[in-house]
Amino acid sequence: MDFLALAGRTVLVMGVANKKSVAYAIAQLLESTGAEVIYAVRSEARRESLTRLLAGRRVLVCDVADQGQIDAMADQLRQDGVELGGLVHSIAFADYSEGIRPFHQTGRSQFLQAVDISAYSLIAVSGALKELFSSDASVVTIGISTTRMASESYGYMAPIKAALESSLAFLTKSFSKDSEVRFNAVAAGLLKTSASAGIPGYVDSYLYAERVIPRKRAVATAEVAATAAFLLSPRSSGITAQSIVVDAGMSINYFDHDVIADAMRP
């Protein structure tokens, strides 16, 4: 039985960088259900680096910082008669080349660049693809489990992810004028990905999360992918403008006895 009812639907997946990417895990799961996946990556160099991993798949190039490339991608899909049943937006970027600074020292250009690529791109891409979505299409982006915790190791990205999360309600409302396209986020806990490994201090935070999570095991990328697949499917038709937290219970266990004991030990 095809419970998710994704077979035959076409989904555009944006953001695959390598085999550890959340976007790749989602795409693999979608393909296993019988969905057709079209990939979009940020550059020709990235497409070439993924030649073996995505062999036999259609891979488009779209740098979301360039509106012209977004429009060109939409035009190409339109010319090909593609109807999209879903969109996966797994795109985020922050310039930490100067290391993690106190939040009040965040550079204007770095912050605005991160907003453009990590948050505004969802609005820009969704708008460009609007006519290509089926009436019941589902759009899923990747957020974080909490935007209210001042995690120093995450730099200035939490406020940007908060903007991404807030846009879900406004996109849902805007599209509801003439469709039932849904917009949701998977609010993931700390994951072991290549992108996260490049964030200064992230590894220590990841190891700490493993201790705080009740099961003592971090969230797996596959668990995030499974939630995304559900949100992309017609089975989640009653869910929109929501961020579904996938943190394996970390947020309910900050006062774990063993963790407190370690912190209080002289």
C-alpha positions as CSV (number, residue, x, y, z in Angstrom):
1,M,0.0,0.0,0.0
2,D,1.3,3.4,-1.0
3,F,0.4,5.1,2.3
4,L,2.1,8.4,1.6
5,A,0.6,8.6,-1.9
6,L,3.7,10.2,-3.3
7,A,4.1,7.8,-6.3
8,G,4.0,9.7,-9.6
9,R,4.3,13.1,-8.0
10,T,7.2,15.4,-9.1
11,V,9.2,17.1,-6.3
12,L,11.9,19.7,-6.8
13,V,14.6,19.2,-4.2
14,M,17.0,22.2,-3.6
15,G,20.1,22.1,-1.5
16,V,22.0,18.8,-2.1
17,A,25.7,19.3,-1.5
18,N,26.8,15.7,-0.8
19,K,25.6,12.4,0.4
20,K,25.3,13.6,4.0
21,S,23.0,16.5,3.0
22,V,19.5,16.6,4.5
23,A,18.2,17.3,1.0
24,Y,19.8,14.2,-0.3
25,A,18.3,12.0,2.4
26,I,14.8,13.5,1.6
27,A,15.3,12.9,-2.1
28,Q,16.4,9.3,-1.6
29,L,13.3,8.6,0.5
30,L,11.0,10.3,-2.1
31,E,12.5,8.3,-4.9
32,S,11.9,5.1,-2.9
33,T,8.2,5.9,-2.7
34,G,8.0,6.3,-6.5
35,A,8.1,10.1,-6.6
36,E,10.1,11.7,-9.4
37,V,12.7,14.0,-8.0
38,I,14.3,17.0,-9.9
39,Y,17.4,18.4,-8.3
40,A,18.5,22.0,-8.2
41,V,22.0,22.9,-6.9
42,R,23.7,26.2,-6.5
43,S,26.5,26.1,-9.2
44,E,27.8,24.3,-12.2
45,A,30.8,23.2,-10.1
46,R,28.4,21.7,-7.5
47,R,26.5,19.8,-10.3
48,E,29.8,18.4,-11.6
49,S,30.9,17.3,-8.1
50,L,27.6,15.4,-7.8
51,T,27.8,13.6,-11.2
52,R,28.3,10.2,-9.6
53,L,25.9,10.7,-6.7
54,L,23.1,11.9,-8.9
55,A,23.8,9.8,-12.0
56,G,20.7,9.5,-14.2
57,R,18.9,12.3,-12.4
58,R,17.9,15.7,-13.7
59,V,20.0,18.3,-12.0
60,L,19.4,22.0,-12.6
61,V,21.6,24.9,-11.5
62,C,20.1,27.7,-9.5
63,D,22.0,30.1,-7.3
64,V,19.1,31.5,-5.1
65,A,21.1,34.7,-4.5
66,D,20.4,35.5,-8.2
67,Q,16.8,36.2,-9.0
68,G,17.6,35.8,-12.7
69,Q,18.7,32.2,-12.1
70,I,15.5,31.5,-10.1
71,D,13.4,32.8,-12.9
72,A,15.4,30.9,-15.5
73,M,14.8,27.7,-13.6
74,A,11.1,28.3,-13.3
75,D,11.0,29.1,-17.1
76,Q,12.8,25.9,-18.0
77,L,10.4,23.8,-15.9
78,R,7.5,25.6,-17.4
79,Q,8.7,25.0,-20.9
80,D,9.1,21.3,-20.1
81,G,5.5,21.1,-18.9
82,V,6.5,20.1,-15.3
83,E,3.8,20.1,-12.6
84,L,5.3,20.2,-9.2
85,G,3.6,18.3,-6.4
86,G,6.2,19.5,-3.9
87,L,9.3,21.6,-3.2
88,V,12.0,20.9,-0.7
89,H,14.0,24.0,0.3
90,S,17.0,22.9,2.2
91,I,19.2,25.9,1.8
92,A,21.2,27.9,4.3
93,F,24.4,29.9,4.3
94,A,26.2,32.1,6.8
95,D,29.7,33.6,6.5
96,Y,31.7,32.5,9.5
97,S,35.1,33.1,7.8
98,E,36.0,35.5,10.7
99,G,34.8,33.1,13.3
100,I,31.9,33.3,15.7
101,R,31.5,36.8,17.2
102,P,29.2,38.1,19.9
103,F,25.8,38.6,18.4
104,H,25.9,42.4,18.7
105,Q,29.0,42.4,16.6
106,T,27.3,40.7,13.7
107,G,28.3,42.4,10.4
108,R,25.5,44.0,8.4
109,S,26.6,42.5,5.1
110,Q,27.0,39.0,6.5
111,F,23.6,39.1,8.2
112,L,21.8,40.4,5.1
113,Q,23.5,37.8,2.9
114,A,22.4,35.1,5.2
115,V,18.8,36.4,5.3
116,D,18.8,36.5,1.5
117,I,20.0,33.0,0.9
118,S,18.6,31.2,3.9
119,A,15.2,32.8,4.3
120,Y,14.2,35.1,1.5
121,S,15.1,32.5,-1.1
122,L,12.0,30.4,0.0
123,I,9.8,33.4,-0.8
124,A,11.5,34.1,-4.1
125,V,11.5,30.4,-5.3
126,S,7.9,29.8,-4.2
127,G,6.8,32.9,-6.0
128,A,8.6,32.0,-9.2
129,L,7.2,28.5,-9.2
130,K,3.7,29.4,-8.2
131,E,2.1,28.6,-11.5
132,L,3.9,25.2,-11.7
133,F,2.5,23.9,-8.4
134,S,-0.4,21.5,-8.4
135,S,-3.4,22.8,-6.4
136,D,-2.5,20.6,-3.5
137,A,1.3,20.9,-3.6
138,S,3.4,20.9,-0.4
139,V,6.5,23.0,0.3
140,V,8.9,22.0,3.0
141,T,11.8,23.9,4.3
142,I,14.4,22.9,6.9
143,G,14.5,24.9,10.1
144,I,16.0,24.4,13.6
145,S,14.4,23.0,16.7
146,T,14.3,26.3,18.5
147,T,15.0,29.9,17.5
148,R,14.7,31.2,21.0
149,M,17.8,29.6,22.5
150,A,20.8,31.8,22.3
151,S,23.3,29.2,21.2
152,E,26.6,30.9,20.7
153,S,27.9,28.1,18.5
154,Y,25.2,28.8,16.0
155,G,26.2,32.5,15.5
156,Y,23.5,34.7,14.1
157,M,21.5,32.1,12.2
158,A,18.7,31.5,14.8
159,P,17.1,34.9,14.1
160,I,17.3,34.2,10.4
161,K,15.7,30.8,10.8
162,A,13.0,32.6,12.8
163,A,12.3,34.7,9.8
164,L,12.1,31.6,7.6
165,E,9.7,30.0,10.1
166,S,7.5,33.2,10.2
167,S,7.3,33.3,6.4
168,L,5.4,30.0,6.4
169,A,2.2,31.6,7.7
170,F,2.4,34.5,5.2
171,L,3.1,32.2,2.2
172,T,0.3,29.9,3.2
173,K,-2.1,32.9,3.4
174,S,-0.9,34.4,0.2
175,F,-1.2,31.2,-1.8
176,S,-4.6,30.4,-0.3
177,K,-6.2,33.0,-2.6
178,D,-6.3,30.5,-5.4
179,S,-4.8,27.2,-4.3
180,E,-4.3,24.8,-1.3
181,V,-0.5,24.8,-1.5
182,R,0.9,24.2,2.0
183,F,4.1,25.5,3.6
184,N,5.7,23.8,6.5
185,A,9.1,23.3,8.1
186,V,10.9,20.4,9.7
187,A,12.5,22.0,12.8
188,A,15.5,19.7,13.2
189,G,17.7,19.2,16.2
190,L,21.5,19.1,15.8
191,L,22.5,16.9,12.9
192,K,25.8,15.4,11.7
193,T,26.1,17.0,8.3
194,S,29.1,18.3,6.4
195,A,27.6,21.8,6.5
196,S,27.2,21.8,10.3
197,A,30.6,20.4,10.9
198,G,32.0,23.6,9.4
199,I,30.4,25.8,12.1
200,P,32.9,26.7,14.8
201,G,32.0,24.9,18.1
202,Y,29.2,22.9,16.5
203,V,30.8,19.5,17.3
204,D,30.9,20.2,21.0
205,S,27.2,21.3,20.9
206,Y,26.3,18.1,19.0
207,L,28.0,15.9,21.6
208,Y,26.2,17.9,24.4
209,A,22.9,17.3,22.6
210,E,23.5,13.6,22.6
211,R,23.8,13.7,26.4
212,V,20.6,15.8,26.9
213,I,18.4,13.8,24.5
214,P,16.5,11.2,26.7
215,R,17.5,8.3,24.5
216,K,21.2,9.5,24.5
217,R,21.4,9.4,20.8
218,A,21.3,12.3,18.5
219,V,18.7,13.0,15.8
220,A,19.5,11.1,12.6
221,T,19.2,12.8,9.2
222,A,16.9,9.9,8.2
223,E,14.4,10.9,10.9
224,V,14.3,14.5,9.5
225,A,13.9,13.1,6.0
226,A,11.0,10.9,7.1
227,T,9.2,13.8,8.6
228,A,9.7,15.9,5.5
229,A,8.3,13.1,3.3
230,F,5.2,13.0,5.4
231,L,4.8,16.8,5.1
232,L,5.2,16.5,1.4
233,S,2.6,13.8,1.1
234,P,-1.2,14.3,0.8
235,R,-1.5,12.5,4.1
236,S,-0.5,15.7,5.9
237,S,-3.1,17.8,4.0
238,G,-4.4,19.3,7.3
239,I,-1.0,20.7,8.3
240,T,0.2,24.0,7.1
241,A,2.2,27.0,8.4
242,Q,3.7,24.8,11.0
243,S,7.2,23.9,12.2
244,I,7.4,20.3,13.2
245,V,10.1,19.8,15.8
246,V,12.3,16.8,15.4
247,D,14.7,16.8,18.3
248,A,14.2,13.4,19.9
249,G,13.0,15.1,23.1
250,M,16.0,17.3,23.7
251,S,13.8,20.3,24.6
252,I,12.1,18.4,27.5
253,N,15.3,17.2,29.1
254,Y,17.6,20.2,29.8
255,F,17.5,19.4,33.5
256,D,18.8,15.9,33.1
257,H,20.2,14.7,36.4
258,D,23.6,13.5,35.0
259,V,24.1,16.6,33.0
260,I,23.4,18.8,36.1
261,A,25.7,16.8,38.2
262,D,28.5,17.3,35.7
263,A,27.9,21.0,35.5
264,M,27.9,21.4,39.3
265,R,30.9,19.3,39.9
266,P,33.8,21.6,41.2
